[in-house]
């Protein structure tokens, strides 16, 4: 289970741009999904979110994504398939 933040904490979401977590999931898989394995993409997503900082109501905020109980028996890679015409 790959979660946007640790249990008991809030996930950051921008009103127009969406959540930090979903933004990074989309960006990383779009950029690296054809090159890196799933687990490597997850690591990049986690690192990127950990490095983000923001300010809400004058308070500095951060977010820590979490992976729980990895049940993958083997890693895999997403491959883009060219459309057939």
C-alpha positions in Angstrom: 0.0 0.0 0.0 1.5 3.3 -1.1 0.1 6.2 0.9 0.4 10.0 0.3 1.3 10.5 4.0 1.9 8.7 7.2 -1.2 7.6 9.2 -2.6 10.3 11.4 -1.1 13.2 9.3 -2.7 15.4 6.6 -2.0 15.1 2.9 -1.3 18.4 1.2 -3.6 19.4 -1.7 -3.6 22.6 -3.7 -7.1 23.8 -4.7 -6.2 24.1 -8.4 -3.2 21.8 -8.9 -4.3 18.9 -6.8 -2.4 16.9 -4.2 1.4 16.8 -4.0 1.2 13.0 -4.0 -0.9 12.7 -7.2 1.1 15.4 -8.9 4.3 13.5 -8.3 2.8 10.1 -9.2 1.7 11.4 -12.6 5.0 13.3 -13.2 7.3 10.4 -12.3 5.4 7.7 -14.1 5.0 9.9 -17.2 8.8 10.8 -17.1 10.3 7.5 -16.0 7.6 4.8 -16.2 9.0 3.4 -19.4 12.6 3.3 -18.1 12.5 2.5 -14.4 10.9 -0.3 -12.4 7.8 0.4 -10.3 9.7 0.3 -7.1 12.3 2.7 -8.4 9.5 5.1 -9.5 8.0 4.8 -6.0 11.3 5.7 -4.5 11.6 8.8 -6.7 8.0 9.8 -5.8 8.8 9.5 -2.1 12.0 11.4 -2.3 10.4 14.2 -4.3 7.5 14.6 -1.9 9.9 14.6 1.1 11.8 17.5 -0.4 8.7 19.7 -1.0 7.9 22.4 1.5 5.1 24.9 1.7 3.4 27.4 4.0 -0.2 27.3 5.2 -1.5 30.1 7.4 2.0 31.2 8.2 3.2 27.7 9.2 5.8 25.7 7.3 4.5 22.4 6.1 5.9 19.1 4.8 4.6 15.7 3.9 6.1 12.2 4.4 4.7 9.5 2.1 4.7 5.9 3.3 4.8 2.4 2.0 3.1 -0.3 4.1 3.4 -4.1 3.8 5.0 -4.4 0.5 3.4 -7.6 -1.0 5.1 -7.5 -4.4 6.7 -10.8 -5.1 8.8 -9.2 -7.9 9.3 -5.8 -9.2 7.9 -4.8 -12.6 8.3 -2.2 -15.3 5.5 -0.3 -17.0 5.8 -0.3 -20.8 4.1 2.1 -23.2 2.6 0.2 -26.1 2.5 2.0 -29.5 -1.1 2.4 -30.7 -2.0 0.2 -33.7 -3.7 1.9 -36.6 
